[in-house]
Amino acid sequence: MTRTMKAISQRCASQLPTLFAAACMAAAFPAPGDPAAAAATTGIWKAVVPPAGVMHGEFGNDDPLGLAAGVRIPADCSINWIDPDAGRLYCFSTATSLVTFLDAPRSYLRQAEAEWRRLGGGSR
């Protein structure tokens, strides 16, 4: 058990009757081996994750910054940017990726487009 988990466990146990302490812990941590639950609860920016299949970004929802670096990184579109000129939606895996991308969006999009084709993604 990590230090953070111990702290939450102690806080839950001290604030709630024993019966509810287990429920508090279960709500605080996803089940081991459940990557979807872990991804949905990781970081404060993941507080609202759109339901799967609702948002459709360019590059098959892969992060353009990752593509520009030659790697396909799937994103859930909870962090996104709409190109004001083309009206296209781009999905990012992290807020850091979006902020970095916004330093030079046209350059990153050119690189991402080339890598998308090279990696067999076809048209955006």
C-alpha positions as CSV (number, residue, x, y, z in Angstrom):
1,M,0.0,0.0,0.0
2,T,1.5,3.4,-1.0
3,R,1.9,6.3,1.4
4,T,-1.1,8.1,-0.3
5,M,-3.3,5.0,0.0
6,K,-2.4,4.7,3.7
7,A,-3.2,8.4,4.3
8,I,-6.6,8.0,2.6
9,S,-7.3,4.8,4.4
10,Q,-6.6,6.4,7.8
11,R,-8.7,9.4,6.9
12,C,-11.6,7.2,5.8
13,A,-11.4,5.0,8.9
14,S,-11.2,7.9,11.3
15,Q,-14.1,9.8,9.7
16,L,-16.6,7.0,9.1
17,P,-17.9,4.0,10.9
18,T,-16.1,0.8,10.0
19,L,-18.8,-0.4,7.7
20,F,-18.5,2.6,5.5
21,A,-14.7,2.8,5.5
22,A,-14.5,0.0,3.0
23,A,-16.9,1.8,0.7
24,C,-14.8,4.9,1.0
25,M,-11.6,3.0,0.0
26,A,-13.3,1.3,-2.9
27,A,-14.5,4.6,-4.3
28,A,-11.0,6.1,-3.9
29,F,-9.1,3.5,-5.8
30,P,-9.9,1.6,-9.0
31,A,-9.7,-2.2,-8.9
32,P,-6.3,-3.6,-9.8
33,G,-6.1,-4.6,-13.5
34,D,-8.9,-2.2,-14.5
35,P,-7.1,0.2,-16.9
36,A,-10.3,1.9,-18.0
37,A,-11.2,2.8,-14.4
38,A,-7.7,3.9,-13.6
39,A,-7.6,6.1,-16.8
40,A,-10.9,7.7,-15.9
41,T,-9.8,8.7,-12.4
42,T,-6.2,9.7,-13.1
43,G,-5.5,13.4,-12.5
44,I,-7.8,16.3,-11.9
45,W,-8.3,17.0,-15.7
46,K,-10.0,13.6,-16.0
47,A,-12.9,14.6,-13.7
48,V,-15.1,14.7,-16.8
49,V,-14.4,12.1,-19.5
50,P,-16.7,12.0,-22.5
51,P,-18.4,8.7,-23.1
52,A,-16.6,6.4,-25.5
53,G,-17.5,7.1,-29.1
54,V,-19.1,10.5,-28.6
55,M,-16.2,12.7,-29.7
56,H,-14.4,12.0,-33.0
57,G,-11.1,13.8,-33.4
58,E,-8.7,13.9,-36.2
59,F,-6.0,11.1,-36.5
60,G,-8.4,8.6,-35.0
61,N,-8.3,10.4,-31.6
62,D,-4.6,9.9,-31.4
63,D,-2.6,12.8,-29.8
64,P,-1.1,15.0,-32.5
65,L,2.0,15.8,-30.4
66,G,2.6,12.0,-30.0
67,L,2.2,11.5,-33.7
68,A,4.6,14.4,-34.5
69,A,7.1,12.4,-32.4
70,G,6.3,9.2,-34.3
71,V,4.2,7.5,-31.7
72,R,0.5,6.8,-31.6
73,I,-0.9,7.8,-28.2
74,P,-4.7,7.3,-27.8
75,A,-6.7,10.1,-26.3
76,D,-10.2,10.2,-24.9
77,C,-10.9,13.8,-26.1
78,S,-11.5,15.1,-22.6
79,I,-8.7,17.5,-23.5
80,N,-9.1,18.9,-27.0
81,W,-8.6,21.8,-29.4
82,I,-10.6,22.9,-32.4
83,D,-8.6,24.4,-35.1
84,P,-10.1,27.9,-35.6
85,D,-9.3,27.9,-39.3
86,A,-10.3,24.4,-40.4
87,G,-12.8,23.6,-37.6
88,R,-11.2,20.2,-37.0
89,L,-11.2,18.6,-33.5
90,Y,-7.9,17.3,-32.1
91,C,-7.7,15.2,-29.0
92,F,-4.8,15.2,-26.5
93,S,-3.7,12.7,-23.9
94,T,-2.6,15.3,-21.4
95,A,-2.9,19.0,-20.7
96,T,0.9,19.3,-21.1
97,S,0.6,17.8,-24.6
98,L,-2.0,20.5,-25.5
99,V,0.0,23.4,-24.1
100,T,3.2,22.2,-25.9
101,F,1.2,21.8,-29.1
102,L,-0.2,25.3,-28.9
103,D,3.3,26.7,-29.1
104,A,3.4,25.8,-32.8
105,P,0.2,24.1,-33.9
106,R,0.7,24.3,-37.7
107,S,4.2,22.8,-37.4
108,Y,3.0,20.0,-35.2
109,L,0.0,19.3,-37.4
110,R,2.3,19.0,-40.5
111,Q,4.5,16.5,-38.7
112,A,1.6,14.6,-37.2
113,E,-0.1,14.3,-40.7
114,A,3.2,12.9,-42.2
115,E,3.6,10.4,-39.3
116,W,-0.1,9.5,-39.4
117,R,0.3,8.4,-43.1
118,R,3.6,6.7,-42.4
119,L,2.1,4.7,-39.5
120,G,-0.7,3.6,-41.8
121,G,-3.5,5.8,-40.4
122,G,-4.7,6.8,-43.9
123,S,-6.7,10.0,-44.1
124,R,-7.3,11.9,-40.9
